Amino acid sequence: MAKSSLILGSTIKTKTSNTLKSTNLFDSLSGQLERLKILPVSMIGYFGDVIFETNDQRICTFNNMKRTISANYSEHKRYTKKSQREFDGPKNQTVSFKMKFVAGHGVKPWDMVHEITLCCEQGKVCPFVIGGHKVGGGKWTIDSIDEDYREVWNRGELVSVEISVTATEYY
């Protein structure tokens, strides 16, 4: 099925086979932006399938994030002189942060812990984005998780948990 578009003023005329369809330019552009998955206003970012966001129904954020950026160097010993350093390239960046999941804030702590645990145990490569910007190279693997069960109610209902995540950049 052949499809062609022609933009006239603020209207797009689309011809599909023998049919001519007129669409408002704004409607067309907004549809394209939705397909690009622009971050919603309440969204802070994401790590894999875990979305960091704050709104009136849900709070899921991270805090105490620390990122380490370093380089590799070789040392060349020289007779009667100081060693000479040679740059061998960058090391993979590391990042650590904490997440607190509270049932009263619209998240299911068990589900969140399970999701992050699977990422670690299966070696899943996760995108890490904050504010629409990739952190480091954008892809990360979780090295370790520390879980602190803050509040557990009757029948094992997890109400509050804090997780410390350590991740390394993946290339």
Helices and strands as residue ranges (DSSP letters): E 3-8, E 11-16, E 19-24, H 25-35, E 43-47, E 50-54, E 59-60, E 62-68, E 71-78, E 81-90, E 94-102, G 103-105, H 109-121, E 126-130, E 133-152, G 154-156, E 158-169
